[in-house]
């Protein structure tokens, strides 16, 4: 198939195969490394000094939480602005444990809830400066931008025409509500740019995919410890509450990691948050990692990392059962089957059969160890499905919202839970009706056109990749983008971690053809060098043979 024509202009790739460094080059590398370390230590010391001053002021004004939050935020902001690439890596690493940090360290402080943006926003400005310096486009891909600008312009119109004209109840700030709603709705789209310029080589790409497998395994292990502590009674959970409180996730019941949870085994009610702030966020972390661990298990060139990917898949499966999240219990197996079909792994028997056997052994062992848990979760899921089928739930939400919405909607942020600080919000539990409620039919149509454009562009990008492993990775990421683009059950694009992963991995997918091209050119150079060396060796052998004959 022909390569995609939607290429992004960037400095040309000139791959070279490095020769062994000379003594002077090694000395220069050591001097540069020492200089970089000194610069970082100086920057860190300066950031800590400024952070200590501002943290002290915060402590004097707002107490220990404000002081600690101010100190941490200042240090992160200053360092992230100077080291944007490292800040994005830290952003991705912090995301899975953000809920645990928020409540274990920050005590639920609003500053800690925004901690991840202290990495993201300064890093985004850093990449903007890089694009200006290198004279490359900041917002990309070009064919995607018209839809982004159209939706952004329309959202600004909604803020001006709806939010700004709403009567302010005591304590409400409708314009700030709209701006925060806009940030939640579109604020992470520039992660496409960050990912595109962050991932420059095969080494960095594999570091990204492998690190997410590690995140999945570690977070699932922490969730299993959380479950064990609740089961053993070391954490009470919600088992000692009464009435409706037995069925509600409660922050006071938090255990070991993460935030609010529900654990009332006497009424078969379990909702674990894992390392995130709530069970809902944790469910979508597991769903996301069903894609990422599958990609590594089937696509990584290293057999060791394929085994790690298998371990990640098994961890996600087990946690989907013990966490009590029905949507994860349903979607994780379905996603695995969809990926097997759409990525063609069913026909790749050399990889499919060993992984299928290994996964069957691991899951079979887990089911044997905890048969009651598996049966309880399955019965709970079936009874919930029968009581309120998702299709009927979505249809009811859509009909209810359509009857209440106006042409321009009710205002940005009015159905965004995280914006409730600035005004009254309405809980709408499905994604497309939520958009319809906030920005009306024109906004919903523009959003669908935007994600459709992104889905098409990422499809063309991954289909243009020739390397088998890269193409398999690309297929997994594209199916993730496809499903998230059009799913409407709840609102994962409004919350962590999907609101991050969706845009970031879209940027990674757009970068894949360039990485593939670079690796192909480097392979060609290696082949040419090997052929030249072979010819030289043959020439030397012929010369020696002629010399012997003369003698």
Buried (B, 14 or more C-beta within 10 A) or exposed (E): EEBBEBBBEBEEEEBEEEEEEEEEEEEEEEEEEEEEEEEBEEBBEBBBEBBBEBBEEBBEEBEEBBBBBBBBBBBBBBBBBBBBBBBBBBBBBBBBBBBBBBBBBBEBBEBBBBBBBBBBBBBBEBBBEBBEEEEBBBBBBEBBBEBBEBBBEBBBBBBEEBBEEBEEEEEEBBBBBBBBBBBBBBBBBBBBBBBBBBBBBBEBBBEBBBBBBBBBBBBBEBBBEBBBBBBEEEBEBBBEBEEEEBEBBBEEBBBBBBBBBBBBEEEEBBBBBBBBBBBBBBBBBBBBBBBBBBBBBBBBEEEEBBBBBBBBBBBBBBBBBBBBBBBBBBBBBEBBEBBBEBBBBEEBEEBBEBBBEBBEEBBEEBBEEBEEBBEBBEEBBEEEEEEEEBEEEBEEBBEEBEEEBEEBBBBBBBBBBBBBEBBEBBEBBBBBBBBBBBBBBBBBBBBBBBBEBBBEBBBBBBBBBEBEBBBBBBBBBBBBBBBBBEBBBBBBBBBBBBBBBBBBBBBBBBBBBBBBBBBBBBEEEEEEEEEEEEEEEEEEEEEEEEEEEEE
